[in-house]
Amino acid sequence: ATQPVHVLVDSVGGDVFRSAFQLVEPRGVVVCYGNTTRTDLSLPFDWGHARPGVRIRYLHLFDEMPRRPVGNDLAVLLRLVAQGALDPHVTLVGDWRDAEPVLRSVGDRQVNGKAVLVL
């Protein structure tokens, strides 16, 4: 994105987060829910002055799941995928009986997208 945004949802962190944060409008909302770069989350030195009123929230998915049932949400996502309205970005498919190569690729951060094990 190159245009200002009202909401930033980030799971990457690092330089991607810092760059994307520059596009958040004053009084916007930032939601971080991961850090795939495994680097410190840092903001530009003038973040509060340049973007007054911006709210930043970290969302831990496993903390949120017990608060409400996720079955309905998953059903909505599956329906959107089936309709072609949502691309789950599957980049690696492997056999459940030989899961080690897939799991290793995920653990080594070699998968940019979803990894699927077929039963």
MOPAC internal coordinates of N, CA, C and O (Angstrom, degrees):
PM7 1SCF
backbone

  N    0.0000 0     0.00 0     0.00 0    0    0    0
  C    1.4612 1     0.00 0     0.00 0    1    0    0
  C    1.5241 1   109.23 1     0.00 0    2    1    0
  O    1.2310 1   121.74 1   -35.83 1    3    2    1
  N    1.2963 1   114.27 1   144.17 1    3    2    1
  C    1.4673 1   119.39 1   176.58 1    5    3    2
  C    1.5192 1   111.58 1  -122.75 1    6    5    3
  O    1.2310 1   120.38 1   170.71 1    7    6    5
  N    1.3209 1   116.88 1    -9.29 1    7    6    5
  C    1.4619 1   121.75 1   179.65 1    9    7    6
  C    1.5261 1   109.79 1   -96.09 1   10    9    7
  O    1.2310 1   120.15 1   -25.92 1   11   10    9
  N    1.3332 1   117.32 1   154.08 1   11   10    9
  C    1.4701 1   119.50 1   176.64 1   13   11   10
  C    1.5289 1   111.50 1   -58.19 1   14   13   11
  O    1.2310 1   121.29 1   -31.71 1   15   14   13
  N    1.3394 1   115.13 1   148.29 1   15   14   13
  C    1.4571 1   121.22 1  -178.88 1   17   15   14
  C    1.5203 1   109.62 1  -126.31 1   18   17   15
  O    1.2310 1   120.78 1   -27.80 1   19   18   17
  N    1.3271 1   116.11 1   152.20 1   19   18   17
  C    1.4628 1   122.02 1   175.87 1   21   19   18
  C    1.5184 1   111.18 1   -86.47 1   22   21   19
  O    1.2310 1   120.95 1   147.14 1   23   22   21
  N    1.3491 1   115.78 1   -32.86 1   23   22   21
  C    1.4622 1   121.14 1  -176.25 1   25   23   22
  C    1.5275 1   108.65 1  -131.71 1   26   25   23
  O    1.2310 1   121.16 1   -47.38 1   27   26   25
  N    1.3129 1   115.39 1   132.62 1   27   26   25
  C    1.4622 1   122.12 1   174.77 1   29   27   26
  C    1.5214 1   107.39 1  -118.22 1   30   29   27
  O    1.2310 1   120.60 1   -55.59 1   31   30   29
  N    1.3248 1   116.46 1   124.41 1   31   30   29
  C    1.4603 1   122.10 1   175.63 1   33   31   30
  C    1.5169 1   106.13 1  -116.59 1   34   33   31
  O    1.2310 1   120.44 1   -62.46 1   35   34   33
  N    1.3341 1   116.76 1   117.54 1   35   34   33
  C    1.4583 1   120.75 1  -172.46 1   37   35   34
  C    1.5157 1   111.25 1  -127.00 1   38   37   35
  O    1.2310 1   120.97 1   -45.44 1   39   38   37
  N    1.3324 1   115.76 1   134.56 1   39   38   37
  C    1.4648 1   121.10 1   173.78 1   41   39   38
  C    1.5167 1   111.10 1  -122.72 1   42   41   39
  O    1.2310 1   120.09 1  -176.80 1   43   42   41
  N    1.3232 1   117.44 1     3.20 1   43   42   41
  C    1.4585 1   121.33 1  -173.64 1   45   43   42
  C    1.5221 1   112.01 1   -94.73 1   46   45   43
  O    1.2310 1   120.41 1   129.63 1   47   46   45
  N    1.3344 1   116.82 1   -50.37 1   47   46   45
  C    1.4588 1   120.71 1  -177.61 1   49   47   46
  C    1.5141 1   111.77 1    82.42 1   50   49   47
  O    1.2310 1   120.81 1    14.80 1   51   50   49
  N    1.3239 1   116.05 1  -165.20 1   51   50   49
  C    1.4579 1   122.22 1   175.91 1   53   51   50
  C    1.5149 1   113.81 1    57.04 1   54   53   51
  O    1.2310 1   121.33 1    36.47 1   55   54   53
  N    1.3386 1   115.06 1  -143.53 1   55   54   53
  C    1.4629 1   121.20 1  -177.96 1   57   55   54
  C    1.5196 1   112.57 1   -64.93 1   58   57   55
  O    1.2310 1   120.30 1   148.70 1   59   58   57
  N    1.3400 1   117.03 1   -31.30 1   59   58   57
  C    1.4680 1   120.30 1   178.06 1   61   59   58
  C    1.5227 1   109.52 1   -62.16 1   62   61   59
  O    1.2310 1   120.54 1   134.69 1   63   62   61
  N    1.3252 1   116.56 1   -45.31 1   63   62   61
  C    1.4610 1   120.85 1   178.33 1   65   63   62
  C    1.5312 1   110.94 1   -62.51 1   66   65   63
  O    1.2310 1   120.27 1   133.35 1   67   66   65
  N    1.3241 1   117.09 1   -46.65 1   67   66   65
  C    1.4758 1   120.57 1  -179.23 1   69   67   66
  C    1.5316 1   110.80 1   -59.29 1   70   69   67
  O    1.2310 1   120.38 1   135.74 1   71   70   69
  N    1.3183 1   116.88 1   -44.26 1   71   70   69
  C    1.4725 1   120.57 1   179.94 1   73   71   70
  C    1.5160 1   111.22 1   -65.46 1   74   73   71
  O    1.2310 1   120.71 1   134.59 1   75   74   73
  N    1.3216 1   116.25 1   -45.41 1   75   74   73
  C    1.4679 1   120.00 1  -178.81 1   77   75   74
  C    1.5234 1   110.86 1   -65.23 1   78   77   75
  O    1.2310 1   119.99 1   144.71 1   79   78   77
  N    1.3178 1   117.62 1   -35.29 1   79   78   77
  C    1.4548 1   121.00 1  -179.46 1   81   79   78
  C    1.5325 1   111.27 1   -60.40 1   82   81   79
  O    1.2310 1   120.19 1   149.69 1   83   82   81
  N    1.3147 1   117.25 1   -30.31 1   83   82   81
  C    1.4673 1   121.65 1   179.49 1   85   83   82
  C    1.5335 1   112.01 1   -61.45 1   86   85   83
  O    1.2310 1   120.31 1   158.76 1   87   86   85
  N    1.3360 1   117.01 1   -21.24 1   87   86   85
  C    1.4601 1   121.56 1  -177.44 1   89   87   86
  C    1.5278 1   113.54 1   -91.96 1   90   89   87
  O    1.2310 1   119.96 1   173.12 1   91   90   89
  N    1.3257 1   117.69 1    -6.88 1   91   90   89
  C    1.4641 1   120.51 1  -177.39 1   93   91   90
  C    1.5207 1   109.59 1   -73.95 1   94   93   91
  O    1.2310 1   121.29 1   -51.11 1   95   94   93
  N    1.3249 1   115.14 1   128.89 1   95   94   93
  C    1.4613 1   120.55 1   179.52 1   97   95   94
  C    1.5239 1   110.81 1   -74.11 1   98   97   95
  O    1.2310 1   119.90 1   -23.48 1   99   98   97
  N    1.3303 1   117.80 1   156.52 1   99   98   97
  C    1.4626 1   120.07 1   172.92 1  101   99   98
  C    1.5316 1   110.42 1   -53.23 1  102  101   99
  O    1.2310 1   120.98 1   -39.26 1  103  102  101
  N    1.3071 1   115.73 1   140.74 1  103  102  101
  C    1.4593 1   124.12 1  -177.73 1  105  103  102
  C    1.5272 1   112.73 1    67.90 1  106  105  103
  O    1.2310 1   120.36 1  -163.03 1  107  106  105
  N    1.3273 1   116.92 1    16.97 1  107  106  105
  C    1.4540 1   121.45 1   176.74 1  109  107  106
  C    1.5175 1   111.55 1   -78.99 1  110  109  107
  O    1.2310 1   121.19 1     2.11 1  111  110  109
  N    1.3082 1   115.32 1  -177.89 1  111  110  109
  C    1.4605 1   121.82 1  -178.03 1  113  111  110
  C    1.5295 1   108.61 1  -127.07 1  114  113  111
  O    1.2310 1   121.09 1   -45.12 1  115  114  113
  N    1.3310 1   115.51 1   134.88 1  115  114  113
  C    1.4585 1   122.28 1   176.24 1  117  115  114
  C    1.5210 1   107.62 1  -118.93 1  118  117  115
  O    1.2310 1   120.60 1   -52.96 1  119  118  117
  N    1.3376 1   116.46 1   127.04 1  119  118  117
  C    1.4600 1   121.46 1   176.96 1  121  119  118
  C    1.5247 1   107.62 1  -122.38 1  122  121  119
  O    1.2310 1   120.86 1   -62.53 1  123  122  121
  N    1.3107 1   115.96 1   117.47 1  123  122  121
  C    1.4661 1   121.83 1   174.97 1  125  123  122
  C    1.5160 1   107.24 1  -102.76 1  126  125  123
  O    1.2310 1   120.48 1   -46.56 1  127  126  125
  N    1.3267 1   116.69 1   133.44 1  127  126  125
  C    1.4569 1   118.53 1   178.41 1  129  127  126
  C    1.5227 1   112.15 1  -133.62 1  130  129  127
  O    1.2310 1   120.60 1  -162.77 1  131  130  129
  N    1.2922 1   116.46 1    17.23 1  131  130  129
  C    1.4560 1   120.00 1   177.68 1  133  131  130
  C    1.5077 1   109.74 1  -178.09 1  134  133  131
  O    1.2310 1   121.13 1    -0.92 1  135  134  133
  N    1.3139 1   115.45 1   179.08 1  135  134  133
  C    1.4530 1   121.23 1   179.53 1  137  135  134
  C    1.5165 1   107.81 1  -157.37 1  138  137  135
  O    1.2310 1   120.76 1  -107.94 1  139  138  137
  N    1.3325 1   116.16 1    72.06 1  139  138  137
  C    1.4624 1   120.21 1  -175.35 1  141  139  138
  C    1.5167 1   112.49 1   -65.71 1  142  141  139
  O    1.2310 1   119.69 1   158.90 1  143  142  141
  N    1.3267 1   118.20 1   -21.10 1  143  142  141
  C    1.4645 1   119.60 1   177.85 1  145  143  142
  C    1.5204 1   111.73 1   -76.61 1  146  145  143
  O    1.2310 1   121.10 1   163.86 1  147  146  145
  N    1.3381 1   115.50 1   -16.14 1  147  146  145
  C    1.4726 1   121.08 1  -179.31 1  149  147  146
  C    1.5226 1   111.69 1    57.11 1  150  149  147
  O    1.2310 1   120.90 1  -141.16 1  151  150  149
  N    1.3242 1   115.88 1    38.84 1  151  150  149
  C    1.4623 1   121.04 1   176.00 1  153  151  150
  C    1.5132 1   108.38 1  -120.10 1  154  153  151
  O    1.2310 1   120.75 1   -14.90 1  155  154  153
  N    1.3141 1   116.18 1   165.10 1  155  154  153
  C    1.4574 1   120.12 1   178.39 1  157  155  154
  C    1.5196 1   110.24 1   -61.73 1  158  157  155
  O    1.2310 1   121.33 1   -41.94 1  159  158  157
  N    1.3325 1   115.07 1   138.06 1  159  158  157
  C    1.4609 1   119.23 1   173.05 1  161  159  158
  C    1.5216 1   107.17 1   -79.51 1  162  161  159
  O    1.2310 1   120.54 1   -57.94 1  163  162  161
  N    1.3104 1   116.56 1   122.06 1  163  162  161
  C    1.4602 1   119.39 1  -179.43 1  165  163  162
  C    1.5151 1   109.67 1  -136.22 1  166  165  163
  O    1.2310 1   121.66 1   -31.62 1  167  166  165
  N    1.3109 1   114.43 1   148.38 1  167  166  165
  C    1.4590 1   122.18 1  -178.92 1  169  167  166
  C    1.5219 1   109.39 1  -109.81 1  170  169  167
  O    1.2310 1   119.95 1   -22.58 1  171  170  169
  N    1.3324 1   117.70 1   157.42 1  171  170  169
  C    1.4590 1   120.12 1   174.45 1  173  171  170
  C    1.5253 1   109.80 1   -59.37 1  174  173  171
  O    1.2310 1   120.13 1   -26.93 1  175  174  173
  N    1.3334 1   117.36 1   153.07 1  175  174  173
  C    1.4587 1   120.95 1  -174.49 1  177  175  174
  C    1.5253 1   112.98 1   -59.25 1  178  177  175
  O    1.2310 1   119.80 1   150.95 1  179  178  177
  N    1.3215 1   117.98 1   -29.05 1  179  178  177
  C    1.4755 1   121.07 1  -176.35 1  181  179  178
  C    1.5189 1   112.59 1  -103.32 1  182  181  179
  O    1.2310 1   119.91 1  -157.93 1  183  182  181
  N    1.3274 1   117.77 1    22.07 1  183  182  181
  C    1.4613 1   121.21 1  -170.55 1  185  183  182
  C    1.5172 1   112.83 1   -54.53 1  186  185  183
  O    1.2310 1   118.99 1   135.99 1  187  186  185
  N    1.2955 1   119.53 1   -44.01 1  187  186  185
  C    1.4659 1   121.66 1  -177.33 1  189  187  186
  C    1.5144 1   112.49 1   -71.70 1  190  189  187
  O    1.2310 1   120.56 1   142.67 1  191  190  189
  N    1.3209 1   116.54 1   -37.33 1  191  190  189
  C    1.4666 1   120.46 1  -179.89 1  193  191  190
  C    1.5333 1   110.90 1   -72.75 1  194  193  191
  O    1.2310 1   120.63 1   138.25 1  195  194  193
  N    1.3219 1   116.41 1   -41.75 1  195  194  193
  C    1.4688 1   120.83 1  -176.89 1  197  195  194
  C    1.5269 1   112.36 1   -74.54 1  198  197  195
  O    1.2310 1   120.42 1   154.15 1  199  198  197
  N    1.3173 1   116.80 1   -25.85 1  199  198  197
  C    1.4585 1   121.05 1  -178.05 1  201  199  198
  C    1.5186 1   110.32 1  -133.68 1  202  201  199
  O    1.2310 1   120.82 1  -108.42 1  203  202  201
  N    1.3232 1   116.03 1    71.58 1  203  202  201
  C    1.4761 1   118.72 1  -177.63 1  205  203  202
  C    1.5237 1   111.42 1   -63.62 1  206  205  203
  O    1.2310 1   121.52 1   -37.61 1  207  206  205
  N    1.2977 1   114.69 1   142.39 1  207  206  205
  C    1.4554 1   120.31 1   175.99 1  209  207  206
  C    1.5130 1   115.59 1    79.89 1  210  209  207
  O    1.2310 1   119.61 1  -178.22 1  211  210  209
  N    1.3303 1   118.34 1     1.78 1  211  210  209
  C    1.4600 1   120.04 1   179.17 1  213  211  210
  C    1.5300 1   108.81 1   -67.70 1  214  213  211
  O    1.2310 1   121.05 1   -47.71 1  215  214  213
  N    1.3317 1   115.59 1   132.29 1  215  214  213
  C    1.4590 1   121.47 1   176.94 1  217  215  214
  C    1.5203 1   108.91 1  -101.79 1  218  217  215
  O    1.2310 1   120.88 1   -47.54 1  219  218  217
  N    1.3284 1   115.93 1   132.46 1  219  218  217
  C    1.4591 1   121.75 1  -179.69 1  221  219  218
  C    1.5178 1   108.25 1  -117.84 1  222  221  219
  O    1.2310 1   121.00 1   -49.28 1  223  222  221
  N    1.3163 1   115.69 1   130.72 1  223  222  221
  C    1.4706 1   120.23 1  -179.19 1  225  223  222
  C    1.5088 1   109.03 1  -136.65 1  226  225  223
  O    1.2310 1   121.11 1   -42.95 1  227  226  225
  N    1.3230 1   115.49 1   137.05 1  227  226  225
  C    1.4544 1   120.10 1   173.15 1  229  227  226
  C    1.5253 1   107.44 1  -101.83 1  230  229  227
  O    1.2310 1   120.90 1   -52.14 1  231  230  229
  N    1.3066 1   115.88 1   127.86 1  231  230  229
  C    1.4555 1   121.92 1  -178.00 1  233  231  230
  C    1.5232 1   108.39 1  -110.74 1  234  233  231
  O    1.2310 1   120.66 1   -63.90 1  235  234  233
  N    1.3190 1   116.34 1   116.10 1  235  234  233
  C    1.4642 1   121.03 1   176.53 1  237  235  234
  C    1.5175 1   107.19 1   -97.54 1  238  237  235
  O    1.2310 1   120.62 1   -69.90 1  239  238  237
  N    1.3254 1   116.41 1   110.10 1  239  238  237
  C    1.4599 1   121.10 1  -171.86 1  241  239  238
  C    1.5237 1   112.97 1   -58.21 1  242  241  239
  O    1.2310 1   120.10 1   138.72 1  243  242  241
  N    1.3305 1   117.42 1   -41.28 1  243  242  241
  C    1.4629 1   119.12 1  -178.23 1  245  243  242
  C    1.5244 1   111.74 1   -70.43 1  246  245  243
  O    1.2310 1   119.93 1   157.66 1  247  246  245
  N    1.3039 1   117.75 1   -22.34 1  247  246  245
  C    1.4584 1   121.30 1   174.28 1  249  247  246
  C    1.5290 1   110.60 1   -76.03 1  250  249  247
  O    1.2310 1   120.45 1   146.73 1  251  250  249
  N    1.3192 1   116.74 1   -33.27 1  251  250  249
  C    1.4666 1   121.76 1  -177.55 1  253  251  250
  C    1.5271 1   112.94 1   -77.70 1  254  253  251
  O    1.2310 1   120.23 1   148.52 1  255  254  253
  N    1.3261 1   117.17 1   -31.48 1  255  254  253
  C    1.4655 1   120.51 1  -173.18 1  257  255  254
  C    1.5285 1   114.38 1   -58.08 1  258  257  255
  O    1.2310 1   118.31 1   138.84 1  259  258  257
  N    1.3333 1   120.83 1   -41.16 1  259  258  257
  C    1.4718 1   118.88 1   179.87 1  261  259  258
  C    1.5342 1   113.64 1   -69.77 1  262  261  259
  O    1.2310 1   120.17 1   165.40 1  263  262  261
  N    1.3118 1   117.27 1   -14.60 1  263  262  261
  C    1.4631 1   120.68 1  -176.83 1  265  263  262
  C    1.5199 1   113.04 1   -73.18 1  266  265  263
  O    1.2310 1   120.39 1   156.40 1  267  266  265
  N    1.3251 1   116.87 1   -23.60 1  267  266  265
  C    1.4603 1   120.79 1   179.39 1  269  267  266
  C    1.5185 1   109.26 1  -159.64 1  270  269  267
  O    1.2310 1   120.29 1   -27.85 1  271  270  269
  N    1.3097 1   117.05 1   152.15 1  271  270  269
  C    1.4635 1   119.59 1  -179.70 1  273  271  270
  C    1.5409 1   110.67 1   -65.47 1  274  273  271
  O    1.2310 1   120.74 1   -41.23 1  275  274  273
  N    1.3084 1   116.19 1   138.77 1  275  274  273
  C    1.4659 1   119.86 1  -177.48 1  277  275  274
  C    1.5255 1   112.78 1  -100.70 1  278  277  275
  O    1.2310 1   119.84 1   174.51 1  279  278  277
  N    1.3280 1   117.90 1    -5.49 1  279  278  277
  C    1.4661 1   121.08 1  -178.00 1  281  279  278
  C    1.5136 1   113.41 1   -57.08 1  282  281  279
  O    1.2310 1   120.07 1   135.93 1  283  282  281
  N    1.3261 1   117.47 1   -44.07 1  283  282  281
  C    1.4673 1   120.42 1   179.87 1  285  283  282
  C    1.5232 1   111.45 1   -65.36 1  286  285  283
  O    1.2310 1   120.71 1   140.01 1  287  286  285
  N    1.3290 1   116.24 1   -39.99 1  287  286  285
  C    1.4651 1   119.93 1   178.83 1  289  287  286
  C    1.5287 1   110.72 1   -64.30 1  290  289  287
  O    1.2310 1   120.62 1   137.19 1  291  290  289
  N    1.3361 1   116.41 1   -42.81 1  291  290  289
  C    1.4588 1   119.74 1   178.14 1  293  291  290
  C    1.5271 1   111.38 1   -63.83 1  294  293  291
  O    1.2310 1   120.21 1   143.07 1  295  294  293
  N    1.3185 1   117.20 1   -36.93 1  295  294  293
  C    1.4694 1   120.83 1   177.73 1  297  295  294
  C    1.5268 1   110.68 1   -62.87 1  298  297  295
  O    1.2310 1   120.28 1   139.02 1  299  298  297
  N    1.3139 1   117.06 1   -40.98 1  299  298  297
  C    1.4724 1   120.86 1   177.77 1  301  299  298
  C    1.5281 1   109.82 1   -62.51 1  302  301  299
  O    1.2310 1   120.27 1   134.38 1  303  302  301
  N    1.3221 1   117.10 1   -45.62 1  303  302  301
  C    1.4593 1   120.48 1   179.98 1  305  303  302
  C    1.5246 1   111.24 1   -63.04 1  306  305  303
  O    1.2310 1   119.97 1   136.42 1  307  306  305
  N    1.3199 1   117.65 1   -43.58 1  307  306  305
  C    1.4638 1   120.78 1   178.09 1  309  307  306
  C    1.5234 1   111.79 1   -61.67 1  310  309  307
  O    1.2310 1   120.48 1   139.06 1  311  310  309
  N    1.3363 1   116.69 1   -40.94 1  311  310  309
  C    1.4638 1   120.48 1   178.31 1  313  311  310
  C    1.5310 1   110.29 1   -62.46 1  314  313  311
  O    1.2310 1   120.10 1   138.11 1  315  314  313
  N    1.3224 1   117.41 1   -41.89 1  315  314  313
  C    1.4638 1   120.72 1   179.42 1  317  315  314
  C    1.5309 1   111.42 1   -65.09 1  318  317  315
  O    1.2310 1   120.41 1   140.92 1  319  318  317
  N    1.3284 1   116.83 1   -39.08 1  319  318  317
  C    1.4631 1   120.01 1   176.73 1  321  319  318
  C    1.5256 1   109.86 1   -64.22 1  322  321  319
  O    1.2310 1   120.01 1   133.97 1  323  322  321
  N    1.3283 1   117.59 1   -46.03 1  323  322  321
  C    1.4685 1   121.91 1  -179.60 1  325  323  322
  C    1.5233 1   111.70 1   -60.90 1  326  325  323
  O    1.2310 1   120.38 1   146.11 1  327  326  325
  N    1.3301 1   116.88 1   -33.89 1  327  326  325
  C    1.4674 1   121.48 1   179.83 1  329  327  326
  C    1.5260 1   112.57 1   -81.46 1  330  329  327
  O    1.2310 1   120.56 1   172.41 1  331  330  329
  N    1.3340 1   116.54 1    -7.59 1  331  330  329
  C    1.4606 1   120.21 1  -177.86 1  333  331  330
  C    1.5161 1   113.42 1    80.03 1  334  333  331
  O    1.2310 1   120.04 1  -169.22 1  335  334  333
  N    1.3225 1   117.54 1    10.78 1  335  334  333
  C    1.4606 1   121.58 1  -179.45 1  337  335  334
  C    1.5256 1   112.46 1   -87.81 1  338  337  335
  O    1.2310 1   120.01 1   169.48 1  339  338  337
  N    1.3240 1   117.59 1   -10.52 1  339  338  337
  C    1.4549 1   122.31 1  -179.26 1  341  339  338
  C    1.5183 1   108.67 1  -138.71 1  342  341  339
  O    1.2310 1   120.59 1   -53.65 1  343  342  341
  N    1.3193 1   116.47 1   126.35 1  343  342  341
  C    1.4618 1   121.77 1   178.47 1  345  343  342
  C    1.5250 1   108.30 1  -100.04 1  346  345  343
  O    1.2310 1   119.71 1   -66.63 1  347  346  345
  N    1.3318 1   118.15 1   113.37 1  347  346  345
  C    1.4605 1   119.66 1  -178.67 1  349  347  346
  C    1.5256 1   113.58 1   -74.50 1  350  349  347
  O    1.2310 1   119.88 1   176.01 1  351  350  349
  N    1.3099 1   117.84 1    -3.99 1  351  350  349
  C    1.4672 1   124.04 1   176.33 1  353  351  350
  C    1.5354 1   111.25 1    56.78 1  354  353  351
  O    1.2310 1   121.27 1  -121.79 1  355  354  353
  N    1.3237 1   115.17 1    58.21 1  355  354  353
  C    1.4618 1   121.02 1   176.31 1  357  355  354
  C    1.5217 1   107.88 1   -78.88 1  358  357  355
  O    1.2310 1   120.64 1   -58.37 1  359  358  357
  N    1.3405 1   116.39 1   121.63 1  359  358  357
  C    1.4638 1   119.80 1  -177.62 1  361  359  358
  C    1.5204 1   113.54 1  -116.81 1  362  361  359
  O    1.2310 1   120.36 1   169.90 1  363  362  361
  N    1.3370 1   116.92 1   -10.10 1  363  362  361
  C    1.4514 1   119.97 1   179.50 1  365  363  362
  C    1.5217 1   108.97 1  -146.36 1  366  365  363
  O    1.2310 1   120.96 1   -51.16 1  367  366  365
  N    1.3333 1   115.78 1   128.84 1  367  366  365
  C    1.4655 1   121.87 1   178.34 1  369  367  366
  C    1.5192 1   107.47 1  -125.13 1  370  369  367
  O    1.2310 1   121.07 1   -47.25 1  371  370  369
  N    1.3362 1   115.56 1   132.75 1  371  370  369
  C    1.4566 1   120.54 1   179.22 1  373  371  370
  C    1.5140 1   111.12 1  -138.79 1  374  373  371
  O    1.2310 1   121.14 1    -8.67 1  375  374  373
  N    1.3222 1   115.43 1   171.33 1  375  374  373
  C    1.4591 1   122.59 1  -179.68 1  377  375  374
  C    1.5294 1   109.25 1   -88.95 1  378  377  375
  O    1.2310 1   120.41 1   -46.60 1  379  378  377
  N    1.3193 1   116.82 1   133.40 1  379  378  377
  C    1.4671 1   122.90 1  -179.83 1  381  379  378
  C    1.5318 1   111.33 1   -56.71 1  382  381  379
  O    1.2310 1   120.68 1   145.63 1  383  382  381
  N    1.3498 1   116.31 1   -34.37 1  383  382  381
  C    1.4714 1   120.27 1  -177.80 1  385  383  382
  C    1.5212 1   112.32 1   -71.76 1  386  385  383
  O    1.2310 1   120.33 1   163.98 1  387  386  385
  N    1.3271 1   116.98 1   -16.02 1  387  386  385
  C    1.4707 1   121.62 1   177.40 1  389  387  386
  C    1.5279 1   108.04 1  -133.54 1  390  389  387
  O    1.2310 1   121.23 1  -116.26 1  391  390  389
  N    1.3131 1   115.25 1    63.74 1  391  390  389
  C    1.4653 1   121.38 1  -172.96 1  393  391  390
  C    1.5221 1   113.53 1   -77.97 1  394  393  391
  O    1.2310 1   119.63 1   160.87 1  395  394  393
  N    1.3180 1   118.32 1   -19.13 1  395  394  393
  C    1.4661 1   120.76 1  -173.25 1  397  395  394
  C    1.5310 1   114.27 1   -53.99 1  398  397  395
  O    1.2310 1   118.55 1   133.34 1  399  398  397
  N    1.3402 1   120.38 1   -46.66 1  399  398  397
  C    1.4776 1   118.63 1  -179.95 1  401  399  398
  C    1.5337 1   112.86 1   -61.26 1  402  401  399
  O    1.2310 1   120.58 1   140.90 1  403  402  401
  N    1.3193 1   116.50 1   -39.10 1  403  402  401
  C    1.4693 1   119.76 1   179.51 1  405  403  402
  C    1.5228 1   109.83 1   -67.14 1  406  405  403
  O    1.2310 1   120.63 1   132.38 1  407  406  405
  N    1.3267 1   116.40 1   -47.62 1  407  406  405
  C    1.4628 1   120.13 1  -179.78 1  409  407  406
  C    1.5229 1   111.64 1   -62.38 1  410  409  407
  O    1.2310 1   120.20 1   142.54 1  411  410  409
  N    1.3092 1   117.23 1   -37.46 1  411  410  409
  C    1.4642 1   120.72 1   177.24 1  413  411  410
  C    1.5284 1   110.62 1   -64.22 1  414  413  411
  O    1.2310 1   120.44 1   136.53 1  415  414  413
  N    1.3209 1   116.77 1   -43.47 1  415  414  413
  C    1.4705 1   120.31 1   179.02 1  417  415  414
  C    1.5209 1   111.25 1   -61.93 1  418  417  415
  O    1.2310 1   120.55 1   139.04 1  419  418  417
  N    1.3249 1   116.54 1   -40.96 1  419  418  417
  C    1.4696 1   120.04 1   177.88 1  421  419  418
  C    1.5272 1   109.77 1   -65.70 1  422  421  419
  O    1.2310 1   120.51 1   132.45 1  423  422  421
  N    1.3234 1   116.63 1   -47.55 1  423  422  421
  C    1.4585 1   120.93 1  -179.29 1  425  423  422
  C    1.5157 1   113.28 1   -62.20 1  426  425  423
  O    1.2310 1   120.25 1   147.77 1  427  426  425
  N    1.3236 1   117.13 1   -32.23 1  427  426  425
  C    1.4634 1   121.81 1   178.99 1  429  427  426
  C    1.5264 1   112.80 1   -86.96 1  430  429  427
  O    1.2310 1   120.91 1  -173.62 1  431  430  429
  N    1.3282 1   115.87 1     6.38 1  431  430  429
  C    1.4748 1   121.71 1   178.38 1  433  431  430
  C    1.5291 1   112.29 1    60.75 1  434  433  431
  O    1.2310 1   120.51 1  -143.08 1  435  434  433
  N    1.3403 1   116.63 1    36.92 1  435  434  433
  C    1.4598 1   121.46 1   178.20 1  437  435  434
  C    1.5207 1   112.49 1   -96.20 1  438  437  435
  O    1.2310 1   120.36 1   177.44 1  439  438  437
  N    1.3283 1   116.92 1    -2.56 1  439  438  437
  C    1.4611 1   121.31 1  -177.22 1  441  439  438
  C    1.5271 1   108.69 1  -106.49 1  442  441  439
  O    1.2310 1   120.83 1   -60.73 1  443  442  441
  N    1.3168 1   116.02 1   119.27 1  443  442  441
  C    1.4628 1   121.01 1   176.70 1  445  443  442
  C    1.5156 1   107.39 1  -104.46 1  446  445  443
  O    1.2310 1   120.56 1   -94.97 1  447  446  445
  N    1.3116 1   116.53 1    85.03 1  447  446  445
  C    1.4496 1   122.75 1  -175.37 1  449  447  446
  C    1.5151 1   108.95 1   137.93 1  450  449  447
  O    1.2310 1   120.72 1    26.35 1  451  450  449
  N    1.3134 1   116.24 1  -153.65 1  451  450  449
  C    1.4639 1   121.42 1  -177.57 1  453  451  450
  C    1.5183 1   111.38 1   -95.88 1  454  453  451
  O    1.2310 1   121.02 1   -34.94 1  455  454  453
  N    1.3123 1   115.65 1   145.06 1  455  454  453
  C    1.4570 1   122.28 1   171.67 1  457  455  454
  C    1.5267 1   107.05 1  -109.84 1  458  457  455
  O    1.2310 1   120.60 1   -43.90 1  459  458  457
  N    1.3260 1   116.46 1   136.10 1  459  458  457
  C    1.4579 1   121.91 1  -176.45 1  461  459  458
  C    1.5248 1   108.80 1  -124.98 1  462  461  459
  O    1.2310 1   121.58 1   -46.39 1  463  462  461
  N    1.3424 1   114.58 1   133.61 1  463  462  461
  C    1.4531 1   120.69 1   172.98 1  465  463  462
  C    1.5231 1   108.02 1  -106.42 1  466  465  463
  O    1.2310 1   120.33 1   -56.37 1  467  466  465
  N    1.3278 1   116.98 1   123.63 1  467  466  465
  C    1.4642 1   122.15 1  -177.33 1  469  467  466
  C    1.5148 1   109.09 1   -90.15 1  470  469  467
  O    1.2310 1   121.22 1   -49.81 1  471  470  469
  N    1.3638 1   115.27 1   130.19 1  471  470  469
  C    1.4643 1   120.40 1   177.94 1  473  471  470
  C    1.5130 1   110.44 1   -81.98 1  474  473  471
  O    1.2310 1   120.10 1   180.00 1  475  474  473

